[in-house]
Every structure is written in structure tokens, then in C-alpha cells.
Amino acid sequence: IKPGGNKAILTLADGTKVVLDDAKEGKLHEQGNTTIIKLDSGRLAYNTRSGSPILEKIIQYNTLTTPRGGKYCVTLPDGTIVWLNASTTLRFPVAFAGKTRKVEVKGEAYFEVAKDEAMPFIVKAGNSEIKVLGTHFNVMAYADEKLLKTTLLEGSVEVSVLKKAEGEQGVPVIKLEPGEQAQLDISNALTVVKADMEEAIAWKNGFFIFKNEPIESVMQKLSRWYDVNVVYETTDESILYSANISRAKNISEVLRKLELTETIHFKIDGKIITVLQ
């Protein structure tokens, strides 16, 4: 089973879907004052011509979606660069207008936000909102994960909860410093921990980094990237796994490395991986 690659679908404002892996490089589409360009096999850019995009009465939204086994990179109209991990959706306006630059992410994405203090950049992820002036950060907001994580690499961001946790007065807002991670749990409680920066953005740098993780957590990440389904004949949460493996390797090599612990074995049958003792 081969690793994932540059795959995504772009949904335009009128509902038209463009399969980016099949599309030729160069100009893909024009919407208002904005030209959408496919730069190369894994990168898309939105270029807004001078001439006021603010005059466009209706804000048009596009959605970039990566499947399981896909990744992609997009440069938004303001120059912000966003990298999407597998099984991720980014919804954004074709041109930024008004007082804020607002986008929405489901899944995992790494942002390098273009600085514009007059127009803060806001990311909605699950039940949280991240307000940015200009910075580098990672958002992990998969629906099947217990925690929604915002990791700050440089600059500063404010993380707020849209619906408060039970029993809380007011809605908490936390300002992160570089090296910190905000974690939002399913009860909407927000906490800050010291981030493992290397692990948080390993995916963007082409690696899996597992540090003392149970096998379910490891297999969840592998299933998204290799687009496989996992069946458990056994699970032992007391056994934790650590590994540093390239995402460019076939899954059999990754599983072989985990089997070196002699605590676990795997059976591959087509796209189904069975976890054995």
C-alpha cells in the first residue's frame, strides 16, 4: 500500500468541482477580481487583481478538500499559505473584504498567515475560533479525535471557545505564546500545555512522529494517510509506541518498524489492516 500524495478537490462558489490532481498547471478559473492558478502538482494560488474586491457585493466562498491519502497547499488571496493534511477541508472567501479574514477548517492544517493588523485573520475550527494578526500555527481539528489542538510556532494567537463548557461563566479566551498548545476537549474545556513542536508539524515536514502513543492513535494517523481501514483483534492501551518514520514509505515498512517492538503484529489484506497480538 503506497503512501498518500498531492490530491484535492476544489469546489467553486457555484458548486463546480475541480479535481486538482487531474487539472493542468496554469490558470484554472476566474471569480470576480480573483484568478485561481495551479502552480504545480501540489500547490494552488489565488491572485486578486488590484481594483477593489470590496466592491464585489456578494462574498463568494471556495472549499478545498483533501481525501484520505491526500495533501495540498494553497496561497490565499491575502498571501497567507495553508498546508492541508489528509482528510481535511478548508473553506475560504475568494477575496477578503470587510474587517476580518475568516476561514474554516475541518481536519488538520498548518497556517503561515500574512500580516495585516487592520484585518485580523480568524480560523474557525470545531467549537473554537483562533484570531491571528500574522503568525505560523498548526490546527488539528479532526472530528474523530478527542482533543482539538492549536499549536503556535511563532507570533501570537488568541483561541476562544464558541460554546462554553458546562458551569463556566463567560467564554474563555486564551492568548498563546510560541511553543504553547491550546487543547479543547469534547466538554468544551480549554487548557494550555507546552507543545511538542516537532511532533505537531511532523506531517507537514513529511514524517510520522509517534511519542508514547497507544496503537489506536498510531493507526488512526496511518489510516488517514494510507487510506486504509483498521480492524482490531486485540488492543492493549498499556503498551505505548514511539517511532519516527517518513510518510513517503509504503505502509508495510511502517508496520514492520512497529513490529520490531515484538508486542504487536499486523495482517494486510487489500485496504484492510488487522492488528494482532
C-alpha positions in Angstrom: 0.0 0.0 0.0 1.6 3.2 -1.2 1.7 6.5 0.8 -0.6 9.4 0.1 0.3 12.3 -2.2 -0.9 15.6 -3.7 -4.6 15.1 -4.1 -7.5 17.5 -3.6 -10.9 18.7 -4.9 -11.6 22.4 -5.2 -15.3 23.3 -5.0 -16.1 26.7 -6.6 -18.7 29.2 -5.4 -21.2 27.9 -8.0 -20.7 24.3 -6.8 -18.4 23.2 -9.7 -15.9 20.7 -8.5 -12.3 20.7 -9.9 -10.2 17.6 -9.4 -6.8 19.2 -8.8 -4.7 16.0 -9.4 -6.1 15.9 -12.9 -6.1 19.6 -13.7 -3.3 21.1 -15.8 -0.9 23.7 -14.3 -1.7 27.3 -15.0 -4.9 29.3 -14.8 -7.9 27.2 -13.6 -10.6 29.7 -13.2 -11.6 33.4 -12.6 -14.0 34.5 -10.0 -14.6 38.3 -9.8 -11.3 40.0 -9.4 -9.5 36.8 -8.5 -7.6 34.3 -10.7 -7.1 30.8 -9.4 -3.8 29.3 -10.6 -2.4 25.7 -10.2 1.3 26.3 -9.6 2.4 22.7 -9.6 1.3 19.2 -8.6 0.5 20.1 -5.0 0.0 23.9 -4.9 -2.8 26.3 -5.7 -2.7 30.2 -5.6 -5.4 32.8 -5.5 -4.3 36.1 -7.1 -6.6 39.1 -6.6 -6.0 41.9 -9.1 -5.9 45.5 -8.0 -9.2 47.1 -8.4 -11.3 46.8 -5.3 -12.5 43.3 -4.4 -14.6 45.1 -1.7 -16.9 46.3 -4.4 -18.0 42.7 -5.1 -21.4 42.7 -3.3 -21.6 39.0 -2.5 -18.7 37.2 -0.9 -18.0 34.0 -2.8 -16.6 31.0 -1.0 -14.5 28.2 -2.3 -13.7 24.9 -0.5 -10.5 22.9 -0.8 -10.9 19.3 0.3 -8.2 16.6 0.6 -9.3 12.9 0.7 -7.8 10.2 2.8 -4.3 9.8 1.4 -4.1 13.4 0.1 -2.4 16.6 0.9 -2.3 20.1 -0.7 -1.0 23.6 -0.3 -2.9 26.8 -1.1 -1.9 30.5 -1.2 -5.0 32.6 -0.2 -5.8 36.0 -1.8 -4.0 37.8 1.1 -0.8 35.8 0.6 -1.5 33.5 3.6 -0.2 30.0 2.9 -2.1 27.0 4.1 -1.0 23.3 4.0 -3.7 20.7 4.3 -3.1 17.3 5.8 -5.2 14.2 4.6 -8.9 14.2 5.1 -9.2 18.0 5.6 -11.5 20.7 4.4 -10.7 24.5 4.2 -13.5 26.9 3.4 -12.4 30.5 2.5 -13.6 33.6 0.5 -12.3 34.1 -3.0 -11.4 37.7 -1.9 -11.1 39.0 1.6 -13.3 42.0 2.4 -14.6 43.7 5.5 -12.9 43.9 8.9 -11.6 40.3 9.2 -10.2 37.5 7.1 -12.2 34.5 8.1 -11.8 30.8 7.1 -13.0 27.5 8.4 -11.0 24.3 8.8 -12.0 20.7 9.5 -9.2 18.2 9.8 -5.6 19.4 10.1 -3.9 22.4 8.5 -0.7 24.5 9.0 -1.0 28.2 8.5 1.6 30.9 7.7 -0.6 34.0 7.9 0.3 37.2 6.0 0.5 40.1 8.4 -2.3 42.7 8.3 -3.1 44.3 11.6 -6.1 46.2 10.3 -7.7 42.9 9.2 -7.2 40.1 11.7 -7.2 36.5 10.3 -9.7 34.2 12.0 -9.8 30.4 11.8 -13.0 28.6 12.9 -12.1 25.0 13.9 -14.8 22.9 15.6 -16.1 24.8 18.6 -13.1 27.2 18.7 -12.0 30.3 17.0 -8.4 31.3 16.5 -7.7 35.0 16.0 -4.4 36.0 14.4 -2.6 39.1 13.2 0.4 37.3 11.4 1.9 34.1 12.6 2.7 30.4 12.0 0.5 27.8 13.7 -1.0 24.3 13.3 -4.6 23.4 13.8 -5.6 19.7 14.4 -9.4 19.5 14.3 -10.4 16.0 13.1 -14.0 15.1 14.1 -12.8 11.7 15.3 -10.1 13.0 17.7 -10.8 13.6 21.5 -8.9 16.9 21.5 -8.8 19.9 19.2 -5.2 21.2 19.2 -3.9 24.7 18.2 -0.1 24.8 18.3 1.7 28.1 17.9 5.2 28.2 16.3 5.7 31.9 16.1 3.8 35.2 16.5 0.7 35.2 18.8 -2.9 33.9 18.5 -6.0 34.2 20.7 -8.0 31.0 21.0 -11.7 31.3 22.1 -14.5 28.8 22.7 -17.7 29.4 20.7 -19.9 27.5 23.2 -18.7 27.4 26.8 -18.2 24.4 29.0 -20.9 23.5 31.4 -20.8 25.5 34.6 -18.4 28.1 33.2 -19.2 31.8 33.5 -18.3 33.7 30.3 -16.4 32.4 27.3 -12.7 31.8 27.8 -10.1 33.4 25.6 -6.5 32.2 25.8 -3.6 34.0 24.3 -0.9 31.6 23.2 2.9 32.2 23.3 5.2 30.5 20.8 5.8 26.9 21.9 2.4 26.5 23.5 -0.6 24.4 22.5 -4.3 25.1 23.3 -6.3 21.9 23.8 -10.1 21.9 23.6 -11.8 18.7 24.8 -15.3 17.4 23.9 -16.8 19.0 27.0 -15.5 22.4 25.6 -12.9 22.9 28.4 -9.9 24.8 27.1 -6.4 24.2 28.5 -2.8 25.2 27.6 0.2 22.9 27.6 3.8 23.1 26.4 3.8 22.0 22.8 5.9 19.3 21.3 6.6 21.4 18.2 8.4 18.7 16.3 5.5 16.2 16.7 2.8 18.8 16.0 4.1 19.7 12.5 5.8 16.4 11.6 3.1 15.7 9.0 3.9 19.0 7.2 7.6 18.1 7.1 6.9 14.6 5.7 7.1 12.5 8.8 5.1 10.5 11.3 6.4 11.1 14.8 4.8 8.9 17.5 5.8 9.5 21.1 4.4 7.1 23.7 1.1 6.7 21.8 -1.4 3.8 22.1 -1.8 1.7 18.9 -5.3 3.2 18.2 -3.8 6.7 18.0 -0.9 5.4 15.7 -3.3 3.5 13.4 -5.7 6.5 13.2 -2.9 8.7 11.7 -1.8 5.9 9.4 -5.3 5.2 8.1 -5.8 8.8 7.1 -2.6 8.9 5.1 -2.6 5.5 3.5 -6.5 5.4 3.1 -6.9 2.0 4.9 -9.3 0.6 7.3 -8.1 -0.9 10.6 -9.6 -3.9 12.4 -8.5 -4.8 15.9 -8.3 -8.4 17.1 -6.5 -7.1 20.1 -5.7 -3.8 21.8 -3.7 -3.1 24.9 -3.7 0.6 25.9 -0.9 0.0 28.4 1.5 -0.6 25.5 2.8 2.7 24.1 4.7 3.2 20.8 7.4 5.6 19.7 8.7 6.0 16.2 10.0 8.5 13.7 9.1 7.4 10.1 9.0 9.0 6.7 5.5 9.5 5.3 6.9 8.6 1.9 7.4 4.9 2.8 4.9 2.2 2.0 2.7 1.2 4.9 4.3 -2.3 5.1 7.6 -0.6 6.1 5.9 1.5 8.7 4.2 -1.6 10.2 7.4 -3.6 10.1 9.1 -0.9 12.3 6.2 -1.2 14.8 6.6 -5.0 14.8 10.2 -4.7 15.9 8.8 -4.0 19.4 7.6 -7.6 19.4 4.4 -6.6 21.1 2.3 -6.4 18.0 1.7 -7.9 14.6 -0.3 -6.9 11.5 -2.0 -8.6 8.7 -2.6 -6.7 5.4 -5.5 -7.8 3.2 -6.1 -5.3 0.4 -7.1 -2.0 2.1 -7.8 -3.7 5.5 -5.2 -3.9 8.2 -5.8 -6.3 11.1 -4.0 -5.6 14.4 -2.9 -8.9 16.0 -1.1 -9.6 19.3 
